[in-house]
Amino acid sequence: MQTYIALLRGINVSGVKKIKMADLRIMMSDIGFKDVLTYIQSGNVIFKSETTNTQDLAQKIRTEIQDVFKFDVPVLVKTSEDISLILENSPYKNKEDLEANRIYYALLKNSPEQSNLKALDQNNYPNELFKITNNCVYLNCINGAGKAKLTNNVIERKLKVNATSRNHRTMLKLLELSNEV
């Protein structure tokens, strides 16, 4: 059985699309996933499954959320190896930036088209550094994420792909938890 990390986009933000983590764990177990564990309230789920296709897993979770909670939530599913590689490939490894919680990862559901990459890359975001890859937009929010102009919504709109963002600490914790399950 493989361990996976499901990343739900846009739940429990500003009182919208509320899902209690206990209810989410029950739902995940009810559809056959094992060793289900959630981390914080923003939709991070670690679980085991015999299914090997992450797109199929994401669609199964998304469909079940629609059925059970009655709203649509984009879902990305990654392996711990995927998360490890994303962290290893980060161009932003400055200890001060990491400790100040300035480093974020916008995880992409699909690889963006080349023309869309150029559309995002041509914009100027003062006090924000970013690097675009096929599966992630690495962000260094020099003045903090709360003041950032290059948000997850902007990334999705410019690249025309679903994305969900997590900070460096959350990514590290998800990797740690996935290796413990």
Sine and cosine of phi, psi and omega as CSV:
sin_phi,cos_phi,sin_psi,cos_psi,sin_omega,cos_omega
0.00,0.00,0.69,-0.72,-0.03,-1.00
-1.00,-0.09,0.60,-0.80,0.09,-1.00
-1.00,-0.04,0.70,-0.72,-0.02,-1.00
-0.78,-0.63,0.31,-0.95,0.10,-1.00
-0.83,-0.56,0.88,-0.48,0.08,-1.00
-0.99,-0.14,0.73,-0.68,0.00,-1.00
-0.88,-0.47,0.93,-0.36,-0.01,-1.00
-1.00,-0.03,0.68,-0.74,-0.04,-1.00
-0.99,-0.16,0.79,-0.61,0.22,-0.98
0.98,0.20,0.43,0.90,0.09,-1.00
-0.99,-0.15,0.48,-0.88,0.05,-1.00
0.82,0.57,0.56,0.83,0.05,-1.00
-0.95,-0.32,0.86,-0.51,0.02,-1.00
0.82,0.58,0.59,0.80,0.05,-1.00
0.97,0.26,0.19,0.98,-0.03,-1.00
-0.97,-0.24,0.58,-0.82,0.03,-1.00
0.77,0.64,0.86,0.51,-0.04,-1.00
-0.97,0.25,0.76,-0.64,0.13,-0.99
-0.67,-0.74,0.85,-0.52,0.10,-1.00
-0.96,0.29,0.67,-0.75,-0.05,-1.00
-0.89,0.46,-0.56,0.83,0.05,-1.00
-0.88,0.47,-0.65,0.76,0.02,-1.00
-0.93,0.36,-0.60,0.80,0.03,-1.00
-0.91,0.41,-0.67,0.74,0.04,-1.00
-0.88,0.47,-0.68,0.74,0.02,-1.00
-0.89,0.46,-0.73,0.69,0.02,-1.00
-0.85,0.53,-0.72,0.70,-0.01,-1.00
-0.89,0.45,-0.66,0.75,0.03,-1.00
-0.92,0.40,-0.64,0.77,-0.02,-1.00
-0.89,0.45,-0.46,0.89,0.02,-1.00
-1.00,-0.10,0.22,0.98,0.20,-0.98
0.97,-0.24,0.05,1.00,0.01,-1.00
-0.99,0.14,0.50,-0.86,-0.06,-1.00
-0.94,-0.35,0.37,-0.93,0.08,-1.00
0.75,0.66,0.73,0.69,-0.06,-1.00
-0.96,0.28,0.76,-0.65,-0.01,-1.00
-0.65,-0.76,0.69,-0.72,0.08,-1.00
-0.94,-0.35,0.41,-0.91,0.03,-1.00
-0.74,-0.67,0.83,-0.56,-0.10,-0.99
0.74,0.68,0.03,-1.00,-0.17,-0.99
-1.00,0.04,0.04,1.00,-0.13,-0.99
-1.00,-0.09,0.27,0.96,0.12,-0.99
1.00,0.03,0.80,0.60,0.09,-1.00
-0.88,-0.47,0.87,-0.50,-0.07,-1.00
-0.78,-0.63,0.79,-0.61,0.10,-0.99
-0.97,-0.25,0.70,-0.72,-0.04,-1.00
-0.36,-0.93,0.22,-0.98,0.07,-1.00
-0.90,-0.43,0.55,-0.84,0.03,-1.00
-0.44,-0.90,0.45,-0.89,0.11,-0.99
-1.00,0.10,-0.30,0.95,0.05,-1.00
-0.92,0.40,0.67,-0.75,-0.07,-1.00
-0.95,-0.30,-0.16,0.99,-0.03,-1.00
-1.00,-0.07,0.92,-0.39,-0.07,-1.00
-0.92,0.39,-0.52,0.85,0.04,-1.00
-0.91,0.41,-0.66,0.75,0.04,-1.00
-0.90,0.44,-0.67,0.74,0.03,-1.00
-0.89,0.46,-0.70,0.71,0.00,-1.00
-0.88,0.48,-0.68,0.74,-0.01,-1.00
-0.92,0.38,-0.63,0.78,0.03,-1.00
-0.88,0.47,-0.69,0.72,0.01,-1.00
-0.92,0.40,-0.70,0.71,0.00,-1.00
-0.87,0.49,-0.71,0.71,0.01,-1.00
-0.89,0.45,-0.67,0.75,-0.01,-1.00
-0.93,0.38,-0.61,0.79,0.06,-1.00
-0.89,0.47,-0.67,0.75,0.05,-1.00
-0.87,0.50,-0.71,0.71,-0.03,-1.00
-0.92,0.38,-0.70,0.72,-0.12,-0.99
-0.99,0.11,-0.73,0.69,-0.13,-0.99
-0.98,-0.21,-0.17,0.99,0.11,-0.99
0.94,0.35,0.53,0.85,0.18,-0.98
-0.49,-0.87,0.35,-0.94,-0.06,-1.00
-1.00,-0.02,0.75,-0.66,0.02,-1.00
-0.73,-0.68,0.88,-0.48,0.12,-0.99
-0.88,0.47,0.66,-0.76,-0.06,-1.00
-0.77,-0.64,0.74,-0.68,0.16,-0.99
-0.91,-0.42,0.63,-0.77,0.06,-1.00
-0.84,-0.54,0.78,-0.63,0.00,-1.00
-0.78,-0.62,0.40,-0.92,0.15,-0.99
-1.00,0.00,0.25,-0.97,0.06,-1.00
-0.89,0.45,-0.52,0.85,0.06,-1.00
-0.90,0.43,-0.64,0.77,0.05,-1.00
-0.86,0.51,-0.74,0.67,-0.03,-1.00
-0.90,0.44,-0.66,0.75,0.02,-1.00
-0.87,0.50,-0.71,0.71,0.01,-1.00
-0.91,0.42,-0.64,0.77,0.04,-1.00
-0.87,0.49,-0.71,0.71,0.02,-1.00
-0.90,0.43,-0.69,0.72,0.00,-1.00
-0.89,0.46,-0.58,0.82,-0.08,-1.00
-1.00,0.06,0.04,1.00,-0.01,-1.00
-0.90,0.44,0.75,-0.67,0.08,-1.00
-0.98,0.18,-0.14,0.99,-0.08,-1.00
-0.94,-0.33,0.99,-0.11,-0.07,-1.00
-0.83,-0.55,0.20,0.98,0.03,-1.00
-0.89,0.46,0.82,-0.57,-0.08,-1.00
-0.85,0.53,-0.66,0.75,0.00,-1.00
-0.89,0.45,-0.68,0.73,0.03,-1.00
-0.90,0.43,-0.66,0.75,0.00,-1.00
-0.90,0.43,-0.71,0.70,-0.03,-1.00
-0.94,0.35,-0.48,0.88,-0.01,-1.00
-1.00,0.07,0.08,1.00,0.04,-1.00
0.87,0.50,0.69,0.73,0.01,-1.00
-0.99,-0.12,-0.20,0.98,-0.11,-0.99
-0.99,-0.15,0.80,-0.60,-0.01,-1.00
-0.76,-0.65,0.36,-0.93,0.00,-1.00
-0.78,-0.63,0.88,-0.47,0.13,-0.99
-1.00,-0.09,0.98,-0.22,-0.06,-1.00
-0.99,0.15,0.79,-0.61,-0.11,-0.99
-0.99,-0.14,0.69,-0.72,0.01,-1.00
-0.93,0.36,-0.65,0.76,-0.01,-1.00
-0.73,-0.68,0.29,-0.96,0.09,-1.00
-0.95,0.32,0.76,-0.65,0.01,-1.00
-0.96,0.28,0.46,-0.89,0.07,-1.00
-0.95,0.32,0.49,-0.87,-0.06,-1.00
-0.82,0.58,-0.68,0.73,-0.02,-1.00
-0.89,0.45,-0.56,0.83,0.02,-1.00
-0.96,0.28,-0.54,0.84,0.08,-1.00
-0.86,0.50,-0.69,0.72,-0.01,-1.00
-0.90,0.43,-0.60,0.80,0.00,-1.00
-0.88,0.48,-0.65,0.76,0.02,-1.00
-0.97,0.24,-0.66,0.75,-0.08,-1.00
-0.91,0.40,-0.42,0.91,-0.05,-1.00
-0.98,0.18,-0.24,0.97,-0.01,-1.00
-0.99,0.16,0.45,-0.89,0.03,-1.00
-0.94,-0.35,0.81,-0.58,0.03,-1.00
-0.85,-0.53,0.99,-0.13,-0.04,-1.00
-0.85,0.53,0.64,-0.77,0.02,-1.00
0.89,0.45,0.38,0.92,0.06,-1.00
-0.68,-0.73,0.78,-0.62,0.09,-1.00
-0.95,-0.31,0.56,-0.83,0.05,-1.00
-0.46,-0.89,0.46,-0.89,0.07,-1.00
-0.71,-0.71,0.76,-0.65,-0.04,-1.00
-0.97,-0.22,0.75,-0.66,0.14,-0.99
-0.83,-0.56,-0.08,-1.00,-0.01,-1.00
-0.93,0.36,-0.40,0.92,-0.07,-1.00
-0.80,-0.60,0.02,1.00,-0.08,-1.00
-0.35,-0.94,0.58,-0.82,0.23,-0.97
-0.94,-0.33,0.91,-0.42,0.02,-1.00
-0.99,0.10,0.75,-0.66,-0.07,-1.00
-0.82,-0.57,0.69,-0.72,0.17,-0.99
-0.86,-0.51,0.98,-0.21,-0.03,-1.00
-1.00,0.00,1.00,-0.01,-0.15,-0.99
-0.85,0.52,-0.60,0.80,0.02,-1.00
-0.99,-0.14,0.22,0.97,0.00,-1.00
0.99,-0.12,0.47,-0.88,-0.05,-1.00
-0.91,0.41,-0.51,0.86,-0.02,-1.00
-0.90,0.44,-0.41,0.91,0.00,-1.00
-0.97,-0.25,0.02,1.00,-0.07,-1.00
-0.94,0.35,0.61,-0.79,0.09,-1.00
-1.00,-0.08,-0.45,0.89,0.02,-1.00
-1.00,0.04,0.99,0.14,-0.05,-1.00
-1.00,-0.01,0.13,-0.99,0.06,-1.00
-0.85,0.52,-0.66,0.75,0.02,-1.00
-0.88,0.48,-0.66,0.75,0.02,-1.00
-0.91,0.42,-0.69,0.72,0.01,-1.00
-0.86,0.51,-0.73,0.69,0.02,-1.00
-0.88,0.48,-0.70,0.72,-0.06,-1.00
-0.92,0.40,-0.70,0.72,-0.05,-1.00
-0.96,0.29,-0.66,0.75,-0.05,-1.00
-1.00,0.06,-0.27,0.96,-0.01,-1.00
0.86,0.50,0.66,0.75,0.10,-0.99
-0.65,-0.76,0.46,-0.89,0.12,-0.99
-0.94,0.34,0.59,-0.81,0.01,-1.00
-0.55,-0.84,0.39,-0.92,0.15,-0.99
-0.61,-0.79,0.65,-0.76,-0.12,-0.99
-0.95,-0.31,0.57,-0.82,0.07,-1.00
-0.66,-0.75,0.51,-0.86,0.06,-1.00
-0.99,0.12,0.15,-0.99,-0.09,-1.00
-0.88,0.47,-0.69,0.73,-0.01,-1.00
-0.87,0.49,-0.68,0.74,0.02,-1.00
-0.90,0.44,-0.68,0.73,0.01,-1.00
-0.87,0.49,-0.69,0.72,0.03,-1.00
-0.88,0.47,-0.68,0.73,-0.02,-1.00
-0.92,0.40,-0.65,0.76,0.03,-1.00
-0.89,0.45,-0.64,0.77,0.05,-1.00
-0.90,0.44,-0.72,0.69,0.02,-1.00
-0.86,0.51,-0.75,0.66,-0.03,-1.00
-0.91,0.42,-0.62,0.79,-0.02,-1.00
-0.92,0.39,-0.47,0.89,0.03,-1.00
-0.99,0.14,-0.25,0.97,0.02,-1.00
-1.00,-0.02,-0.38,0.93,-0.08,-1.00
-0.96,0.27,0.00,0.00,0.00,0.00
